[in-house]
Amino acid sequence: MAMQYRCYPKIELCRAMNDLARRLKTLRRTVLMLETELRHGRLDEALITEIDAQMERGIASEPRCAQLVKRVDDLRESTLTPRTELLGDTIRACEKLRDGIDEVVGRL
């Protein structure tokens, strides 16, 4: 006879929150890597693509992360004209995105 496990809503909620926190921390590390590259004068398109992919894998659809979508859009917009004198704007966009991620993780 197979054992049946009961699904405890609080445990499932805790797992979902831990998963979201883990995904947000991964996103934060990716943003930090992009920011580091920018501080060295390099724009890494692969990191921007990875940030977009991470958002599409569930972060963007999470209501608690709604503010992050705007910040990622701002970051992406700042990279449309990859001129050296505009790297500062992109670095600031990275900082704002990291601050937003920290804020969401702090509320979990």
N, CA and C atoms as an extended XYZ file, in Angstrom:
324
Properties=species:S:1:pos:R:3:atomname:S:1:resname:S:1:resid:I:1 pbc="F F F"
N         0.840       -1.179        0.000 N   MET     1
C         0.000        0.000        0.000 CA  MET     1
C         0.890        1.248        0.000 C   MET     1
N         0.692        2.099       -0.957 N   ALA     2
C         1.502        3.310       -1.086 CA  ALA     2
C         1.086        4.333       -0.038 C   ALA     2
N         2.087        5.037        0.471 N   MET     3
C         1.799        6.079        1.459 CA  MET     3
C         1.356        7.348        0.739 C   MET     3
N         0.404        7.993        1.311 N   GLN     4
C        -0.044        9.263        0.759 CA  GLN     4
C         0.423       10.375        1.683 C   GLN     4
N         0.935       11.417        1.078 N   TYR     5
C         1.413       12.546        1.853 CA  TYR     5
C         0.396       13.660        1.759 C   TYR     5
N         0.186       14.291        2.889 N   ARG     6
C        -0.726       15.426        2.918 CA  ARG     6
C         0.030       16.681        2.505 C   ARG     6
N        -0.628       17.501        1.781 N   CYS     7
C        -0.037       18.767        1.361 CA  CYS     7
C        -0.406       19.818        2.405 C   CYS     7
N         0.580       20.343        3.065 N   TYR     8
C         0.353       21.376        4.056 CA  TYR     8
C         0.548       22.734        3.399 C   TYR     8
N        -0.508       23.553        3.368 N   PRO     9
C        -0.433       24.840        2.661 CA  PRO     9
C         0.714       25.727        3.145 C   PRO     9
N         0.968       25.758        4.442 N   LYS    10
C         2.037       26.620        4.947 CA  LYS    10
C         3.399       26.159        4.450 C   LYS    10
N         3.583       24.859        4.377 N   ILE    11
C         4.859       24.327        3.888 CA  ILE    11
C         5.032       24.659        2.413 C   ILE    11
N         3.961       24.493        1.629 N   GLU    12
C         4.031       24.812        0.197 CA  GLU    12
C         4.298       26.294       -0.013 C   GLU    12
N         3.670       27.145        0.796 N   LEU    13
C         3.896       28.587        0.692 CA  LEU    13
C         5.350       28.909        1.022 C   LEU    13
N         5.874       28.259        2.046 N   CYS    14
C         7.269       28.466        2.440 CA  CYS    14
C         8.211       28.034        1.320 C   CYS    14
N         7.920       26.904        0.691 N   ARG    15
C         8.752       26.441       -0.422 CA  ARG    15
C         8.708       27.425       -1.589 C   ARG    15
N         7.512       27.935       -1.885 N   ALA    16
C         7.371       28.895       -2.984 CA  ALA    16
C         8.148       30.179       -2.684 C   ALA    16
N         8.092       30.636       -1.434 N   MET    17
C         8.821       31.847       -1.062 CA  MET    17
C        10.328       31.613       -1.133 C   MET    17
N        10.775       30.440       -0.699 N   ASN    18
C        12.198       30.114       -0.773 CA  ASN    18
C        12.662       30.037       -2.222 C   ASN    18
N        11.815       29.478       -3.089 N   ASP    19
C        12.154       29.393       -4.507 CA  ASP    19
C        12.262       30.786       -5.114 C   ASP    19
N        11.312       31.657       -4.785 N   LEU    20
C        11.356       33.026       -5.299 CA  LEU    20
C        12.595       33.746       -4.773 C   LEU    20
N        12.892       33.587       -3.504 N   ALA    21
C        14.080       34.228       -2.930 CA  ALA    21
C        15.344       33.734       -3.631 C   ALA    21
N        15.407       32.439       -3.912 N   ARG    22
C        16.570       31.869       -4.591 CA  ARG    22
C        16.706       32.455       -6.002 C   ARG    22
N        15.576       32.542       -6.724 N   ARG    23
C        15.615       33.101       -8.085 CA  ARG    23
C        16.007       34.578       -8.070 C   ARG    23
N        15.517       35.312       -7.067 N   LEU    24
C        15.863       36.732       -6.960 CA  LEU    24
C        17.341       36.923       -6.632 C   LEU    24
N        17.879       36.068       -5.795 N   LYS    25
C        19.299       36.168       -5.469 CA  LYS    25
C        20.162       35.851       -6.696 C   LYS    25
N        19.712       34.906       -7.502 N   THR    26
C        20.424       34.598       -8.749 CA  THR    26
C        20.364       35.799       -9.687 C   THR    26
N        19.190       36.410       -9.789 N   LEU    27
C        19.040       37.612      -10.621 CA  LEU    27
C        19.951       38.719      -10.115 C   LEU    27
N        20.014       38.893       -8.815 N   ARG    28
C        20.854       39.933       -8.226 CA  ARG    28
C        22.330       39.712       -8.585 C   ARG    28
N        22.781       38.464       -8.511 N   ARG    29
C        24.174       38.160       -8.870 CA  ARG    29
C        24.444       38.472      -10.339 C   ARG    29
N        23.476       38.171      -11.207 N   THR    30
C        23.635       38.457      -12.632 CA  THR    30
C        23.716       39.956      -12.876 C   THR    30
N        22.870       40.713      -12.187 N   VAL    31
C        22.895       42.177      -12.321 CA  VAL    31
C        24.229       42.716      -11.813 C   VAL    31
N        24.729       42.166      -10.725 N   LEU    32
C        26.022       42.603      -10.192 CA  LEU    32
C        27.151       42.299      -11.179 C   LEU    32
N        27.092       41.146      -11.835 N   MET    33
C        28.108       40.825      -12.847 CA  MET    33
C        28.051       41.827      -13.992 C   MET    33
N        26.836       42.183      -14.441 N   LEU    34
C        26.689       43.171      -15.509 CA  LEU    34
C        27.260       44.515      -15.058 C   LEU    34
N        26.935       44.904      -13.847 N   GLU    35
C        27.431       46.177      -13.319 CA  GLU    35
C        28.963       46.189      -13.282 C   GLU    35
N        29.567       45.088      -12.881 N   THR    36
C        31.030       44.984      -12.841 CA  THR    36
C        31.617       45.131      -14.234 C   THR    36
N        31.000       44.458      -15.207 N   GLU    37
C        31.467       44.586      -16.597 CA  GLU    37
C        31.361       46.033      -17.072 C   GLU    37
N        30.269       46.688      -16.725 N   LEU    38
C        30.082       48.079      -17.132 CA  LEU    38
C        31.136       48.981      -16.504 C   LEU    38
N        31.480       48.718      -15.270 N   ARG    39
C        32.510       49.528      -14.590 CA  ARG    39
C        33.881       49.342      -15.243 C   ARG    39
N        34.050       48.235      -15.941 N   HIS    40
C        35.282       48.005      -16.695 CA  HIS    40
C        35.148       48.470      -18.152 C   HIS    40
N        34.038       49.139      -18.452 N   GLY    41
C        33.854       49.708      -19.788 CA  GLY    41
C        33.354       48.736      -20.834 C   GLY    41
N        32.798       47.597      -20.391 N   ARG    42
C        32.302       46.589      -21.336 CA  ARG    42
C        30.807       46.373      -21.135 C   ARG    42
N        30.081       46.296      -22.227 N   LEU    43
C        28.655       45.985      -22.189 CA  LEU    43
C        28.479       44.533      -22.617 C   LEU    43
N        28.063       43.687      -21.699 N   ASP    44
C        27.926       42.257      -21.956 CA  ASP    44
C        26.468       41.951      -22.316 C   ASP    44
N        26.200       41.825      -23.607 N   GLU    45
C        24.842       41.555      -24.089 CA  GLU    45
C        24.303       40.221      -23.562 C   GLU    45
N        25.194       39.252      -23.372 N   ALA    46
C        24.762       37.944      -22.880 CA  ALA    46
C        24.178       38.054      -21.474 C   ALA    46
N        24.739       38.924      -20.647 N   LEU    47
C        24.202       39.105      -19.297 CA  LEU    47
C        22.834       39.782      -19.335 C   LEU    47
N        22.664       40.715      -20.244 N   ILE    48
C        21.360       41.375      -20.387 CA  ILE    48
C        20.314       40.352      -20.838 C   ILE    48
N        20.696       39.506      -21.767 N   THR    49
C        19.801       38.439      -22.222 CA  THR    49
C        19.470       37.491      -21.074 C   THR    49
N        20.452       37.180      -20.242 N   GLU    50
C        20.225       36.300      -19.093 CA  GLU    50
C        19.286       36.944      -18.073 C   GLU    50
N        19.421       38.239      -17.853 N   ILE    51
C        18.520       38.959      -16.943 CA  ILE    51
C        17.092       38.863      -17.471 C   ILE    51
N        16.914       39.097      -18.772 N   ASP    52
C        15.584       38.978      -19.380 CA  ASP    52
C        15.033       37.560      -19.213 C   ASP    52
N        15.874       36.571      -19.446 N   ALA    53
C        15.435       35.170      -19.337 CA  ALA    53
C        15.024       34.836      -17.906 C   ALA    53
N        15.787       35.315      -16.942 N   GLN    54
C        15.439       35.048      -15.549 CA  GLN    54
C        14.108       35.703      -15.183 C   GLN    54
N        13.887       36.888      -15.688 N   MET    55
C        12.604       37.557      -15.428 CA  MET    55
C        11.459       36.760      -16.044 C   MET    55
N        11.657       36.270      -17.251 N   GLU    56
C        10.606       35.523      -17.950 CA  GLU    56
C        10.330       34.166      -17.313 C   GLU    56
N        11.275       33.639      -16.546 N   ARG    57
C        11.092       32.339      -15.902 CA  ARG    57
C        10.286       32.430      -14.612 C   ARG    57
N         9.475       33.446      -14.471 N   GLY    58
C         8.554       33.491      -13.347 CA  GLY    58
C         8.654       34.706      -12.455 C   GLY    58
N         9.769       35.405      -12.473 N   ILE    59
C         9.892       36.568      -11.594 CA  ILE    59
C         8.940       37.666      -12.043 C   ILE    59
N         8.854       37.906      -13.338 N   ALA    60
C         8.017       38.987      -13.866 CA  ALA    60
C         6.536       38.766      -13.587 C   ALA    60
N         6.116       37.514      -13.512 N   SER    61
C         4.694       37.230      -13.280 CA  SER    61
C         4.330       37.204      -11.801 C   SER    61
N         5.302       37.310      -10.934 N   GLU    62
C         5.073       37.312       -9.495 CA  GLU    62
C         4.615       38.707       -9.066 C   GLU    62
N         3.423       38.845       -8.475 N   PRO    63
C         2.907       40.172       -8.098 CA  PRO    63
C         3.835       40.956       -7.171 C   PRO    63
N         4.546       40.253       -6.303 N   ARG    64
C         5.448       40.948       -5.371 CA  ARG    64
C         6.655       41.550       -6.081 C   ARG    64
N         6.872       41.177       -7.339 N   CYS    65
C         8.036       41.648       -8.101 CA  CYS    65
C         7.646       42.635       -9.196 C   CYS    65
N         6.450       43.167       -9.126 N   ALA    66
C         5.960       44.047      -10.192 CA  ALA    66
C         6.891       45.235      -10.432 C   ALA    66
N         7.444       45.803       -9.365 N   GLN    67
C         8.333       46.963       -9.515 CA  GLN    67
C         9.619       46.612      -10.259 C   GLN    67
N        10.020       45.346      -10.194 N   LEU    68
C        11.272       44.942      -10.843 CA  LEU    68
C        11.156       44.961      -12.361 C   LEU    68
N         9.957       44.713      -12.870 N   VAL    69
C         9.754       44.722      -14.323 CA  VAL    69
C        10.107       46.100      -14.883 C   VAL    69
N         9.644       47.142      -14.231 N   LYS    70
C         9.942       48.519      -14.672 CA  LYS    70
C        11.438       48.795      -14.591 C   LYS    70
N        12.068       48.315      -13.530 N   ARG    71
C        13.499       48.570      -13.373 CA  ARG    71
C        14.331       47.815      -14.415 C   ARG    71
N        13.899       46.611      -14.778 N   VAL    72
C        14.594       45.876      -15.842 CA  VAL    72
C        14.386       46.588      -17.174 C   VAL    72
N        13.173       47.099      -17.396 N   ASP    73
C        12.922       47.866      -18.628 CA  ASP    73
C        13.822       49.111      -18.689 C   ASP    73
N        13.968       49.791      -17.550 N   ASP    74
C        14.847       50.968      -17.498 CA  ASP    74
C        16.290       50.582      -17.807 C   ASP    74
N        16.723       49.449      -17.262 N   LEU    75
C        18.075       48.959      -17.522 CA  LEU    75
C        18.257       48.668      -19.009 C   LEU    75
N        17.290       47.963      -19.581 N   ARG    76
C        17.369       47.612      -20.999 CA  ARG    76
C        17.390       48.876      -21.859 C   ARG    76
N        16.553       49.863      -21.521 N   GLU    77
C        16.519       51.120      -22.273 CA  GLU    77
C        17.862       51.839      -22.238 C   GLU    77
N        18.522       51.778      -21.085 N   SER    78
C        19.794       52.485      -20.956 CA  SER    78
C        20.908       51.828      -21.767 C   SER    78
N        20.675       50.609      -22.233 N   THR    79
C        21.692       49.922      -23.036 CA  THR    79
C        21.452       50.056      -24.543 C   THR    79
N        20.361       50.702      -24.916 N   LEU    80
C        20.037       50.813      -26.344 CA  LEU    80
C        21.073       51.620      -27.111 C   LEU    80
N        21.672       52.604      -26.455 N   THR    81
C        22.709       53.410      -27.092 CA  THR    81
C        24.012       53.146      -26.345 C   THR    81
N        24.764       52.134      -26.759 N   PRO    82
C        25.958       51.734      -26.008 CA  PRO    82
C        27.155       52.658      -26.245 C   PRO    82
N        27.048       53.878      -25.723 N   ARG    83
C        28.176       54.809      -25.821 CA  ARG    83
C        28.852       54.877      -24.459 C   ARG    83
N        30.143       55.043      -24.464 N   THR    84
C        30.922       55.030      -23.220 CA  THR    84
C        30.434       56.075      -22.230 C   THR    84
N        30.061       57.235      -22.717 N   GLU    85
C        29.624       58.294      -21.800 CA  GLU    85
C        28.270       57.988      -21.149 C   GLU    85
N        27.549       57.006      -21.681 N   LEU    86
C        26.254       56.638      -21.097 CA  LEU    86
C        26.340       55.426      -20.181 C   LEU    86
N        27.524       54.861      -20.015 N   LEU    87
C        27.663       53.692      -19.143 CA  LEU    87
C        27.266       54.018      -17.707 C   LEU    87
N        27.491       55.246      -17.284 N   GLY    88
C        27.105       55.661      -15.929 CA  GLY    88
C        25.609       55.505      -15.694 C   GLY    88
N        24.809       55.844      -16.705 N   ASP    89
C        23.354       55.681      -16.591 CA  ASP    89
C        22.983       54.210      -16.432 C   ASP    89
N        23.662       53.356      -17.168 N   THR    90
C        23.378       51.927      -17.100 CA  THR    90
C        23.818       51.362      -15.755 C   THR    90
N        24.934       51.850      -15.233 N   ILE    91
C        25.391       51.418      -13.916 CA  ILE    91
C        24.375       51.816      -12.852 C   ILE    91
N        23.862       53.033      -12.934 N   ARG    92
C        22.839       53.481      -11.986 CA  ARG    92
C        21.568       52.641      -12.106 C   ARG    92
N        21.217       52.260      -13.332 N   ALA    93
C        20.038       51.404      -13.530 CA  ALA    93
C        20.264       50.038      -12.871 C   ALA    93
N        21.485       49.520      -12.958 N   CYS    94
C        21.824       48.251      -12.284 CA  CYS    94
C        21.686       48.392      -10.775 C   CYS    94
N        22.195       49.502      -10.246 N   GLU    95
C        22.119       49.738       -8.803 CA  GLU    95
C        20.674       49.801       -8.335 C   GLU    95
N        19.824       50.504       -9.099 N   LYS    96
C        18.407       50.607       -8.737 CA  LYS    96
C        17.726       49.248       -8.796 C   LYS    96
N        18.083       48.444       -9.786 N   LEU    97
C        17.505       47.105       -9.899 CA  LEU    97
C        17.943       46.246       -8.714 C   LEU    97
N        19.215       46.305       -8.353 N   ARG    98
C        19.691       45.532       -7.196 CA  ARG    98
C        18.991       45.984       -5.914 C   ARG    98
N        18.805       47.297       -5.759 N   ASP    99
C        18.089       47.802       -4.582 CA  ASP    99
C        16.655       47.278       -4.546 C   ASP    99
N        16.010       47.249       -5.712 N   GLY   100
C        14.641       46.722       -5.793 CA  GLY   100
C        14.568       45.255       -5.432 C   GLY   100
N        15.557       44.494       -5.901 N   ILE   101
C        15.608       43.055       -5.593 CA  ILE   101
C        15.788       42.871       -4.085 C   ILE   101
N        16.702       43.648       -3.490 N   ASP   102
C        16.935       43.558       -2.041 CA  ASP   102
C        15.665       43.877       -1.263 C   ASP   102
N        14.914       44.849       -1.746 N   GLU   103
C        13.668       45.241       -1.099 CA  GLU   103
C        12.650       44.093       -1.127 C   GLU   103
N        12.507       43.452       -2.279 N   VAL   104
C        11.556       42.343       -2.402 CA  VAL   104
C        11.993       41.169       -1.527 C   VAL   104
N        13.277       40.830       -1.559 N   VAL   105
C        13.779       39.709       -0.755 CA  VAL   105
C        13.581       40.014        0.725 C   VAL   105
N        13.776       41.263        1.113 N   GLY   106
C        13.590       41.659        2.510 CA  GLY   106
C        12.162       41.497        2.995 C   GLY   106
N        11.203       41.597        2.084 N   ARG   107
C         9.797       41.445        2.454 CA  ARG   107
C         9.327       39.998        2.478 C   ARG   107
N        10.128       39.081        1.934 N   LEU   108
C         9.710       37.670        1.891 CA  LEU   108
C         9.784       37.018        3.247 C   LEU   108
